[in-house]
Amino acid sequence: MVLGSHGPQHKGPTLRLARSIQALLQPTGLRVLVVDQWVETGGTMKAAVTLIEREGGTVAGIAAICIEDTAGGRQIKEKYKCSTCVPEFLQPQFNNKYLESFKTFGTQCNKPK
């Protein structure tokens, strides 16, 4: 999905998804839990939320394994109820894409320099 100056512009599979969302949300104004495996910059999540809200739906919340502490991730966390699997004390390691526990696996998993 690409966000253009006039909102999301859809192509191929994303167009089919957009049409499915439009059909689901009309006319009831359905509440939607948006689920993604990982939110890095927030671009994909923002596009999905924009489409849902534009079609009259309400974003009930956002669930992801991790929402990184980026500008986009922070905006999503500020605006919507979010749930992730990452404990707060591990969030900085997830933001760096490297867990300290990887050190126990030896040199194969050492952080790239």
C-alpha positions as CSV (number, residue, x, y, z in Angstrom):
1,M,0.0,0.0,0.0
2,V,1.4,3.4,-0.9
3,L,0.2,6.6,0.7
4,G,-0.2,9.3,-1.9
5,S,-1.3,12.9,-1.5
6,H,-4.9,11.8,-1.6
7,G,-4.6,8.9,0.8
8,P,-3.8,5.2,0.3
9,Q,-3.4,4.2,-3.3
10,H,-3.7,0.4,-3.8
11,K,-2.3,-2.0,-6.4
12,G,-2.5,-5.7,-6.9
13,P,-3.1,-7.8,-3.7
14,T,-3.3,-4.6,-1.7
15,L,-6.2,-3.4,-3.8
16,R,-8.0,-6.7,-3.1
17,L,-7.3,-6.2,0.6
18,A,-8.6,-2.6,0.5
19,R,-11.8,-3.8,-1.2
20,S,-12.3,-6.5,1.4
21,I,-11.8,-4.0,4.2
22,Q,-14.3,-1.6,2.5
23,A,-16.9,-4.4,2.3
24,L,-16.4,-5.5,5.9
25,L,-16.6,-2.0,7.4
26,Q,-19.8,-1.0,5.6
27,P,-22.3,-0.1,6.9
28,T,-21.6,-1.1,10.5
29,G,-18.5,0.9,11.5
30,L,-16.8,-2.2,12.7
31,R,-14.1,-2.0,15.5
32,V,-10.9,-3.5,14.3
33,L,-7.9,-4.9,16.1
34,V,-4.9,-4.4,13.7
35,V,-2.3,-7.1,14.0
36,D,1.2,-7.1,12.5
37,Q,4.3,-9.2,13.4
38,W,6.7,-6.2,13.8
39,V,6.3,-2.5,13.6
40,E,9.6,-0.8,12.6
41,T,9.0,2.6,11.0
42,G,5.2,2.4,11.4
43,G,4.6,3.1,7.7
44,T,2.6,-0.1,6.9
45,M,0.6,0.2,10.2
46,K,-0.2,3.9,9.5
47,A,-1.4,3.0,6.0
48,A,-3.6,0.2,7.4
49,V,-5.1,2.5,10.1
50,T,-5.7,5.2,7.5
51,L,-7.6,2.8,5.3
52,I,-9.7,1.5,8.2
53,E,-10.6,4.9,9.5
54,R,-11.2,6.3,6.0
55,E,-13.7,3.5,5.5
56,G,-15.6,4.3,8.7
57,G,-14.0,1.7,10.9
58,T,-12.6,2.3,14.4
59,V,-9.2,1.0,15.4
60,A,-9.8,-0.8,18.7
61,G,-6.1,-1.4,19.2
62,I,-2.8,-2.6,17.7
63,A,-1.1,-5.8,18.5
64,A,2.5,-6.8,17.4
65,I,5.3,-8.9,18.7
66,C,7.4,-5.6,18.8
67,I,6.8,-2.0,18.1
68,E,10.2,-0.4,17.8
69,D,11.0,2.9,19.5
70,T,11.1,4.9,16.3
71,A,9.3,8.1,15.5
72,G,6.6,6.1,13.8
73,G,6.4,3.5,16.5
74,R,6.0,6.3,19.2
75,Q,3.2,8.0,17.2
76,I,1.3,4.7,17.0
77,K,1.8,4.1,20.7
78,E,0.6,7.6,21.6
79,K,-2.5,7.5,19.5
80,Y,-3.8,3.9,19.9
81,K,-4.0,1.2,22.6
82,C,-1.1,-1.2,21.8
83,S,0.0,-4.6,23.0
84,T,3.4,-6.1,22.4
85,C,5.3,-9.2,23.6
86,V,8.5,-7.3,24.4
87,P,9.2,-6.5,28.1
88,E,10.1,-2.9,28.7
89,F,13.6,-3.8,29.9
90,L,14.4,-5.6,26.6
91,Q,13.0,-2.9,24.3
92,P,16.3,-1.1,23.7
93,Q,17.9,-4.4,22.6
94,F,14.9,-5.0,20.2
95,N,15.4,-1.5,18.8
96,N,19.0,-2.4,18.1
97,K,18.0,-5.7,16.5
98,Y,20.3,-7.6,18.8
99,L,19.6,-9.4,22.0
100,E,22.4,-9.7,24.6
101,S,21.5,-13.4,25.0
102,F,22.8,-14.0,21.5
103,K,26.3,-13.9,23.0
104,T,25.7,-17.3,24.6
105,F,25.5,-18.9,21.1
106,G,29.1,-18.1,20.2
107,T,30.6,-16.2,17.3
108,Q,28.0,-17.3,14.7
109,C,25.5,-14.9,16.2
110,N,27.7,-12.1,17.3
111,K,26.5,-8.6,16.5
112,P,27.8,-7.4,13.1
113,K,30.5,-4.6,13.3
